[in-house]
Amino acid sequence: MSARVSLAAVAAAAGVSVATASRALSGRGDLAPATRRRVLTAARALGYTRDPAAGGRPPGSARLVDLVLGWFHNAYSDEVTAGARSAAAAAGYDLVLTEERDTPDDDWPMRIRRRGSAGVVLGLISPTASQLAALNDAEIPVVLMDPQAETSRGLTSVRTTDREGGAAAAMHLAERGATRFAVVLGSPPYRYGRARNTGFREALRLVRPDADLIAVQADWGGAAAREAALPVLRALRPGERLGVFACSDEMAAGVYAAAAATGRRIPDDVLVVGFDDLRGARWLTPPLTTVRQPIREMAAAAVTALTDAAAGAPLPTSPIVLATQLIGRGST
């Protein structure tokens, strides 16, 4: 049997003291993220395994699940939090809200390690290799909710039928009498945005193969979507009805603003379909037709996968996919 790798060997390989290596591996103390990453990298390369008696909270011992988002206190994160909290409570766990800060010193994986969480839900976040390694080294499982990229590093993910939702939007706009079409794409072009666009284009080719389709891009926000839509709406000729599919409700609200600025009426001149069905969709005038993604249910499914895993069930190897639904309202 090969000799166990010592903490001193890890410290030497990382170029730090034994005390610093111990703090890095246990998640204790205030260390520079680069130092902590160097120690973790050295430990993995040497095959170091920590002795549980050395201290630190074992994963899952606190019956906590962490929800990590880039922001809180908006309509999307409120839905995610509500769904995750309900599922955690039903399983006898507490939910911890952890905000990812886009700063070099943000060390949220180590904070989660110190808590001994049973698992982590990452919402709309693409974790780095070092962040995942910090959690993996502590045997804390991760579930991605609505991953931004096609590849998910082998992690369990929860998502919705984005492609089918885009297709439903195209068929609905065609059925409601649109004569021209436009799609407002999100930039950066995340996985879910690309899927929505693909579904919309494929369905439109089937039902209106000769349709005129214009694509514009915005930064997933209402103000940018307004500016992107203005030239399209200004070019609308008398008697035409423009069917617009916006890849998020917020961008759809920007299309509303562009219609008001150009004197176009919704739904007489412009038909609008969004995506998400956040609470603000019903407050627009007229209320927004949109593709509902089951955000609360998706968050609950992510938490349930983790609490089931803590009880001994394997994490799903295939994505957990929940269905979208087109909700017809006054904008079409």
N, C-alpha and C positions, 0 to 999 in steps of 0.2 A: 504494500500500500504506500502511495506517495505521501511525503510529509505535508502536513497542513501548512499553507502559506501564512506567514506571520504578519501582524499589523506593521511591524518594523520594516518588513520587505516592501509593503505597499507604500509606506511613508518614504522610504529611500527612492523607490521608483518615481514617485510623484515630486520628489524634491522638497518635502515638507517635514515638519517634526512629527513624532508619533502622536503627540497630543492633538495636533491639527488634523492628522489623518483620522483619528478616533472621532473627533467632532464632525468631520465631513461625512463619515460613514454612518454615524448615528443620527445625523440631522440636527445636532445640537450646536449652539453657538452661532455667532455672527461671522461668517466667512465670505470672502469675495466669491461670487459665482464661478469665476474662472478657476479659483483654487479648488473649490468643491468638485467641479467637473474633472479637474486633473486627477484628483484622488480617486474618484469613481472610475475613471478610465483606467487608471493603473490597477485598481482592484479587479476589474473585469479581465484585464489582460493577464493578470497573474492567477486568476481563478480563486481569488480570496472569498471566503464565506465567513460571515460574522458569527461569533458565538452569541446565542441569545442571552446568555448570562452577562454579556458585556454591557447591557443596559439598552434603553430605548423601548418604545412601546411596540409590541407585536402588531402586525397588520390586522385590522378588524376587531381589536380588543376593545375599542371604545364604542363600537356599534354606531359608527359614523359613516356617512357617504358624502363626499365632496362634490359640489357642482361648481365647475370652473367656467366662467364666461368672461369675455372681454369687456363687458359692461353690464350694468344692472339698471333698474328703474326706467325701462322703456316697455312698450307693449309686447315685444317679442320675449324679452327676458322675464317679464311678469308671467307670461303663459308657461314658459319653461320651468320657472321656479314653482309655480302652483302645481304643475303635474309631478315634478320631482318630489316636492314636499309630501304630497298625498301618498305617493307610492312608498316613500321612506317610512312614513308614520305607520302605514298599514303593515309593514314588515317589522316594526319595532325598532327602527333606526332614526337617528336625528340627521337632518340635512345641514351641511355647512356650506355657506356661500363664499366662494373664493374668486376674487377678481384678478384676471391676468393683466398686469400692468406692462405696457410696452416700454420698459426701461431695462438697461443692462443688469441692474441689481435686483430685479424681480426674481425671487427664488421660491415660487409657490410650490414646486414639487417637494422641496425639503420641508416646508411648513406642513404639508400633507403627511409626509413621513413621520414627523414628530407627533402628529395627532393619532397615528395608527389607524387611519381610515380603512374601511373595508373595501373601498373602491372609489373610482373617480369618473364622473361624467364630464367630458369636454364638449362644450357647445359652441359650434361655429369657430373652432380653433384648430390650427394645424400645429401640433406639438413638435418641438425639435427632437432630434435623436437623443440629445443629452437629457432633456426633460423626461422623455420616456424611459431612458436608462435609469434615472434616479428613482422612478416609481417601480420599475421592473426589479431593480436590485433589492427593493424592500418587499417584493412580492405583492404589490398593490395593483389589482387589475384596473384596466381603463376601458371605458366604452365611449366611442365618438358619437355625438349626436349631430346629424347633418354635416358630415365632414366636407371640407372645402375642396378636397382633391379626390381624384378617382382612387388613388392608392391610399390605403389606410394602415400601412406598416403591419399588416396581419392582425389588426385590432378588430374587436367586435364593433359594429356601427349600427346606428338606427337612422333611418331616412324615410322619405316619402316617395310617392310615385310622381316625381317631377316631370318625367317625359310624358306620361299619360295626362297629367294636368295641363301641360302645354297643348297637347292634342285636343283636349276638351275645350280649351279656350278658342282654338282655331275653328272647330266645328260650330261652336256656339255663335261666334261672330258671323260666320258664313250664313248660318240659319237665320240670324236676325237681320240680314239684308245689307251687310257691308259690301261695298263695291271696290274699295281699295283697302289695303292692309298695311299696318306698321307694327313693328315689335321694338320695344324699348329694352335693351339688353343691359345687364349690370356689368360694371367694370370695377375691379378685376373680374374676369370671366370664371367664377368659381364653378365647381362641378355641377351644382344644382341649377345654376343659371344656364349653363350649356345644355343640360338635359331638357330644361323647359323650352329653350329655343329650338332644339332639335325636334321635340315633339310637336311644337307649333308648326314648324315648316313642313314636316312630313305629312301631318293631317291636312294642312292647307293645300299641298300638292294633290292630295287625293280628291278633295271636295271642290277645289277651285284651281285646277292645274294651270290656268292662264292668268291667275290673279297677279296684280301689281303689288309687290311686297317691298317695303322700305325698312331697313334696320338702322337704328341709331343707338348710341351707347351713352350711359350716364353712370355716375359713381354710386349707384344704389341709393341715392338720396333724392328727395323731392325737388330741390332747387335745380340740381343738375339735369333731372329729367325734364323739367319745364323748359330749360334752355335747349335741350336736345330736340324736344317736340315742336318748338315754335316754328322752325322752317317747314316742317312737314304739314302743319296745320295751315300755315299761310298759303301753301301751294294747293290747298284743296279747292277744287273747282265747283261752281254751282251745280247742284243736283247729285254730287257725289256724297257717299257716306263712308267715312273712314273707320275701319275697325282696328283698334289699338290694343295690343296685348303688352302689358307692362309686367316685367318679371318679378315685381314686388308691389305690394299695396302702396308703399311710400312713393315709389316712382309713378304709380297710377295717379296719386294725388298731384304730382307734378304735371301730369298730362291735363288734369282738370284745370290747373292754373294757366297752362298754355292755351287751353280752349277759351277761358275767360279773357285772356289778353288779346286773342285774335277774333273775338266775337263769334266763336263757334259754339253751337249748343249741343249739350249732352242730354239725351241720346239722339237728337234729330240729325245733327251733322256728324257727330263723332260718337262711336260706341267704344266703351272702355271696359277691359277685363284686367283685373290685377291678380296677384298671387300671394296668399298667406291667410287672408280673412282674420286679420287682427282687428281689435275692437274699433279702431278708427274708420274701418271700411264702411260701417253702417252710419257713420256721422257725416260722411260727405253728402253733398247735394248735387245730383240725386245719389242715393246710396249705391255703393260700388258693387257691381258684379265681380266676383273673384273666385279663384280656385283655393278652396280651403285645404290647408295642410294641418293635420291633427297634432298641433304642437304639444299640447298638454299630454296627449296619449303617447307621443314619441318620448317625451322626457320621462314619463312613468315607466315606459318599457325599458329605457336605459337603466333606470334605478333598479327595477325588478330583476334585470339580468345580473346586476352586481350582487344584490341581496340573495338571489338564488345561488350564485356562485359561492358566496360566503357560507351557505348551508351545504355545499358539496356538489352542486350541479355544475356541469361544464358550461363555459361561456359559448354562445353560438359562434360557429365559424363562418357562417354566411350572414350578410346584412339582414337586420330586422327591418322589414319594409311595411309601412302603413299607408293605406290608400288615401288619395286626394278626393275631393268632391267639388264640382262646380256649383256655386251658389248664385243663382240669378237674382239680380236686383235692378234698380232703376237706371243704371248706366248703360244697359243694353235693351 
